[in-house]
Amino acid sequence: MNFWNKHELDVMELDDKMILLKEEFDKKLGIDTKDYSKKLNGFLNRRLKKESDLILKRHMFLTLFPLIIQNGKI
């Protein structure tokens, strides 16, 4: 499996975790909660902080690396 495929798989797994955590949040507090989006985002950030940060950093690297290589060859 190449690096891109592994990255895409990690992103899909993180999406699945987010869906499960959203369902957990909805059961716990309900969808009629005041400031629902803000509370949900805070909940997801607390639960997924390390994973989402790692995936974001890797995504930025994968996005910028080809540009750096291309500029280096010019």
MODELLER restraints for C-alpha pairs under 7 A, 6 or more apart:
rsr = mdl.restraints
at = mdl.atoms
